[in-house]
Amino acid sequence: MYDLIRKLLFLRDAERAHDSAVVLLERLQSNSSRRALLRLMAGTRPSVPRRAMGLAFAHPLGVAAGFDKDARVVLALQELGFSFVEIGTVTPRPQPGNPRPRMWRFPEAQALVNALGFPGEGMVCVGARLRALREGGRLAIPVGVNLGKNAETPLESAAGDYVAVFEHLHELGDYFVVNVSSPNTPGLRDMQSIERLRPLLSELMERNTRLGAKPLLVKIAPDLADEDIAAVGRLTADLGLGGVVSGNTTVRRELVPRAAMLDRGGLSGEPLFPRTAVVLRLLRSELKSDQCLIAAGGISNAARLKEALAIGADLVQVYTSFIYRGPRCVHSLLAHPA
């Protein structure tokens, strides 16, 4: 059935199709009978319990940040079988993001390019939704919060944005991810340098200790040089962070010939996996054994998922694969061969 639905959705602009899918998921999560339909659509999935970051997961597969930016469909994603959801990126103030069009599909490569630029409703609105989820008593999976800065905030003031979102949502998230790796906010990736990253992460860790420690991770880009990736791994170990999310979209749009014609945006999907595997190995060699490594980038089938776990990832996230596979994404990646 999803093959037909996908054909209809893919007739629309990629972002408008995404927005329509989110609205549909909101409706389907709105009452018990509709949630039962979501479970039926999802199919079976094995229980492969694991612990990471001090949290319990039914299996290693979750949803990456970017799909549910404003915590609108967490319950629907839970019913579809994902063992955790990372919402965001969340910024202090609402912002529209970059001009449209800003999302493109490349089905021949199971890939997407997005140049969204953190559009979202801001931390106050997201906080209200998360609080309602907690108080409603139906939330049964860990929820991560991806932290970002507003586009107009200069880099020298960026720490204030990250701290503001972190403090506002601290009691409502199960883990937090510092996003310094999106290519769609001007200058953001400059914060991945150790000179900028150390003081930012140190300040957040200090606030974390004061508020009551929760897992705090950093999300890095696959485009960093190997020696810089290793340096981030060492910094993560040195500061005692919860771990690393590896990675984000790549600016190497030439990995998909048709995408190379675009002059902006980050590429996600199947073509990223070879680089994802390299980055995972580099990070695993630098991180402590109890620090969490989350693989994100090109996890397009069961073989890729198994390889990421074999390299040393503790958990795996998908976004683009979910777009192409639909409601049975968890079932197909966990229960079936590639």
N, C-alpha and C positions, 0 to 999 in steps of 0.2 A: 504494500500500500504506500509506503513512504517513497518508493520510486516514482509513483504518480504524483504525489504531493510535491516532491522535490522538483519535478519537471515544471509544475505550475509555479512554484516559488522562484525557480531559476529564470522564469520569463520576466521577472521584475528586477529592477536595480538591486544590487546585492545588499545594500544597507536597508532599503525598504523591505526586502524579503526577510531580513533578520528581525526588523522591528515587528513585522507581522507575526513571525514565529514566536516572539516574546509575548505578544498580546494573546496569542492562542494558548501558550503555556500558562499564562496568568488565569485564563478562563478555566482551563482544565484542572488547575490546582485549587479551585475555589470551593469545592465541596467533595464529600467522601466518594460519591459515585463517580465523579469525573476523575478523581485521583486513582480509583480502581481501574479506570480505563487506561490511564497512563501506565500503570503496572502491567496491564495486559499487553499494551503496545511494546513495552520494554523487553518482554520475554524473560526467560530464566537467566540467572547469573550465579556462578558458584560463590560460595562463601570462602574467602581466603584471608582469615583475620590476620592483622598485623598491627604492630604498634610503632609509632614514629612521633617524635617530639613530645612524648608523654601522652599521646592521644591514641584512641582506638579507632581502627578503620576496618570495615568489613572486607575490603580488598584494596589493591593499590591504585585503582583508577578513579580520578576525579576530574572536575571541570576547571580549566585554566581561567585566570582573570581575563576579562574582555568580553566574555559571552554575557554574563549577567552583571553589568556595570553598577546597577543601582539596587541590588538585592530584591529584584522584583519576582524572580521565579525559582528561588531556592527550593521550595517545597516540590515543585514540578521536577526539578533535576534530581532531587532525592528519590521521588517515585520512579524515575527512569533508571534508577539503580546506581547512580554515581555515589561513591563512598565519601566524597567531600566536595565542597564547592568553594572556589576562591572568587570572591566578588571584587568589583572595582575594574579599573583603578579609581579610587575615591580621592577627590580633591577637597580642600576646605570649602571653597565656594562653588556654586553651580557655574558651569561654563558650556558653551555650545560646541566646542571643538573646532576643527579645521573646516574650511569651505567644502561643500559637496561638488562633484562626486568624490568619495573618499574610501570606497571599498570596491574591489574587483575580484571576480572569480576566474579561476583557470582550471576547469574540470579535467582537462587532459593531463594535468600534473597533480590533481588532488591538492590544489594550492589556492591561497587567497593572498591579496595584497590589501592592507588597510593603511590609511593615512588619517585616522580618526582624530587623534590629538586629545584624548581623555575627555570626550563629551560626557556630561553627567550632571546629576541633580545636587551634588555636594553632600558633605558629611552629615548635615542636620537631617536631611530627608532620608539618607541611608540609615542613619542611626535610629530613626523612628521605625523604619521597616524591620531592622534587626531586633529591636526591642519587642515589637509585636510578635515576631517569630518566637523569641525566647518565652514570652509570657503566654503565647498560645499553646505551648506544650507539645507541638507536633514535630518539632525539629529533632532529628535523630542522627544527624551526621555532623562532623566538624565543619565549621565555616571559617575560611581564612579571609583576611581583608588586605587587599593590595593598596598600598599607600602611594600617593603621588602629590605633585605640586601643581598649582594653577599656572597656566601658560604665561600670564603677565607677571608672575613673581620672578624677579631677577635671581640668578644663581646664588649670589651672595646672601640672599634672604630665604633660600629654598628650605633650609633646615626648619624654619618656623612653620612652613606649610606641613611638612612631614610630622612634626611634633604635634601640631594642632589636630590633625586627623587621628593620629595615634592615641592621643589623650582622650579625644571625644568618643572614640569607638572601642577603647581598651577593654571595657567590661563586657562588650558584646561580641567580640571576635574570639575564636579559639587559637588562631595564630595570625601573624602579621608579616607582610612582605614589603620591603622597601624597593620600589620600582625606580631604578635609575637607568633603565635600559631601553625605553621606548624611543624609536627614531623619529617620532612624530611631534614631539615637543622640542622646539629649538633649544639647543644647548644641554638638554637633559643628560645625554650620554657622557658629557664631560665630567659628570659627577661620579663616573666609574673609576676615575683615577684615584689611586690610593691616597693622594694628598687631600682630595676633597671627600673621599668616602670615609676615611677613618674618623674625622671629627663628627660627621653626620651620624654614623652608626654608634659612636661612643655616646653622643648626646641621647640618642634614642634608647640605648641600653641603660643609661642612668635613669631616664624617666621610667623605663620598664621595671627596674628594681624598685623604684619608689611606689609605683602603682600596684605592684604584685606581679612578679615575672610571668610572662607568657612567651611562647616561642616567637622569636623575631628572626626573619630570614632576609636575605638580599637577593634580588633578581637581576641577573646580568645578561648581556647580549652575546650571541654566538660570534659576533664580529670582532670581539676583543682579540688581541694577539695572545698566543699561548702563554707567554711569560706574564702577561697581565692577568689572565685567568688564574694562573697559579698563585699570583700575588693576592688576588681577591680571596682565594681559598685559604691562604696563610693568614690573612687579616681576619677572616671569619673564625678560624680556629683560635687566633690570638685573643679576640674580643669575646669569645664564648657565645657567639650567636647560635641560634637554633639550626642554621644551615643555609643552603643556597637553592634557589630555583634556577635551573639551567634549561632553557634560556628564554629569549624573547624572539621577536621577528628579526629577520636579517635584511640589511639594505642591499644584499646581493640579489637584486631582482633578475639579473641575467641568468640565474639558475632555471628560470622558466622563460623561453624565448619571447613569448608574447608579452610577458610582464616587463621585459627589458625596455619596452617602449615608454613605460611610465617614468615620470621624473620625480616621483615622491612615493613614500609609503614603505612599509615593511612587509616582507614576504613570509608567509607561514605555510605549513603543510609538509607533505611527503618529501620534497627536495631538501629539507633542512636536516633530515636524520643523520646523514654521515657526519656533519659537523657536530650535531648534538652528541653523538657517541664519543667524539674526540674530547669535547668539553667535559663530559661526564667523567671520563678517565682522569683527566687532569685534576678535576676538583676532588674526586674520591681519594686521590693520592695525597691531597693536602688536608682534607677535613679529618677531624677526629671521628672515631667509630660511632659515637653517639650523636653526631651532628647529621641532620637530615639532608638528603640530596633528592630534590624533586626534578624529574625529567620532564621537559616541555619543549616540543619542537619535532615534528615529523613522526609522531607516534600514530601511524596510519593503519596498522594492522596488528594482529596478535604476535607475529614474529618480531616486530619492532618493539612492542611492549616487553616481551620476554628478554630481548637483547639489552634493553635499557636496565632492567632489573638485574640481569647477569653482570653488567658492568659495575653496578653498585648503587643504582638509584633505589631509594626506599619507597618512593611513590611516583606516580606518573600522572600527568595532566594532558587533556586533549581540548581542543577548540575546533580547529579546522576539520579534523576527523569526524567530530560530532556533526558538523554542518553537512558533510557528505554522506555519513552513514545513518544519521537520524536516530529515532527512538531506540533502536536496537544496538546502538554503539557499544554499550557495556557488554551486552550479550555476545556480540561478534568479536570483540577484542579479548574477552576473558574466556569464552566458552568454545571458541572455534579456532581452527588453524587459519593462517593468513589466506 
